[in-house]
Amino acid sequence: MNNPIIWLHGDCLSPEGPAFQAHPEAPAIWVWDDALIDEWQLSLKRMVFIYECLLELPVVIPHIPQIFKQKERKIDSETQNSQTIA
């Protein structure tokens, strides 16, 4: 294969992982799978941990999971309510 791409998964979140070692110049990608997140019942804490690990890697994250979007809407709503009350 002339142009490898590293497809990351939850057991491969280290820059020292074998894929990065074998192909240090290859682009990497991470895909959040909403259906899998629901099926595995990943906690928000676990997802934030994964996200923080990804921030330390040269990786493209093309999709933001629904749970983050829902939490963002809730925070925005709470912020607006607190500003209205103040």
C-alpha positions as CSV (number, residue, x, y, z in Angstrom):
1,M,0.0,0.0,0.0
2,N,1.5,3.3,-1.1
3,N,-0.7,5.7,0.8
4,P,-1.6,4.2,4.2
5,I,-4.2,5.8,6.5
6,I,-4.3,5.1,10.2
7,W,-7.8,4.4,11.4
8,L,-7.7,4.8,15.2
9,H,-9.9,3.0,17.7
10,G,-10.3,3.0,21.5
11,D,-7.4,0.6,22.1
12,C,-5.0,2.7,19.9
13,L,-4.9,6.1,21.4
14,S,-1.1,6.5,21.9
15,P,1.4,8.2,19.5
16,E,3.6,5.2,20.5
17,G,1.2,2.7,19.0
18,P,2.3,0.3,16.4
19,A,0.4,2.0,13.6
20,F,2.0,5.4,14.2
21,Q,5.4,3.7,14.6
22,A,5.0,1.8,11.3
23,H,3.6,4.8,9.3
24,P,4.8,8.0,11.1
25,E,3.9,10.2,8.1
26,A,0.5,8.7,7.4
27,P,-2.7,10.7,8.2
28,A,-4.8,9.3,11.0
29,I,-8.6,9.4,11.4
30,W,-11.0,8.8,14.3
31,V,-14.7,8.3,13.7
32,W,-17.2,8.7,16.6
33,D,-19.9,6.1,16.0
34,D,-23.2,7.3,17.7
35,A,-24.8,3.9,17.4
36,L,-21.8,2.2,19.0
37,I,-21.6,4.8,21.8
38,D,-25.3,4.0,22.6
39,E,-24.8,0.3,22.4
40,W,-21.7,0.2,24.6
41,Q,-23.3,2.9,26.9
42,L,-20.1,4.9,27.0
43,S,-20.2,7.5,29.7
44,L,-19.5,11.2,29.0
45,K,-16.4,10.9,31.2
46,R,-15.0,8.1,29.1
47,M,-15.8,10.0,25.9
48,V,-14.0,13.1,27.2
49,F,-11.0,11.0,28.1
50,I,-10.9,9.6,24.6
51,Y,-11.3,13.1,23.1
52,E,-8.4,14.4,25.3
53,C,-6.2,11.6,24.1
54,L,-7.1,12.4,20.5
55,L,-6.1,16.0,21.0
56,E,-2.5,14.8,21.6
57,L,-2.4,12.9,18.3
58,P,-2.1,14.1,14.7
59,V,-5.7,13.0,13.9
60,V,-8.7,14.2,11.9
61,I,-12.0,13.9,13.7
62,P,-14.7,14.5,11.1
63,H,-17.8,13.9,13.3
64,I,-18.8,15.1,16.8
65,P,-21.0,12.6,18.6
66,Q,-24.6,13.5,19.4
67,I,-24.1,13.3,23.2
68,F,-21.6,16.2,23.0
69,K,-24.0,18.2,20.9
70,Q,-26.8,17.5,23.4
71,K,-24.6,18.6,26.3
72,E,-23.6,21.7,24.5
73,R,-27.2,22.7,23.9
74,K,-28.0,22.0,27.6
75,I,-25.1,24.2,28.7
76,D,-26.1,27.0,26.3
77,S,-29.7,26.8,27.6
78,E,-28.5,27.0,31.2
79,T,-26.2,29.9,30.4
80,Q,-29.1,31.8,28.8
81,N,-31.4,31.1,31.7
82,S,-28.8,32.3,34.3
83,Q,-28.2,35.5,32.3
84,T,-32.0,36.1,32.1
85,I,-32.3,35.7,35.9
86,A,-29.3,37.9,36.7
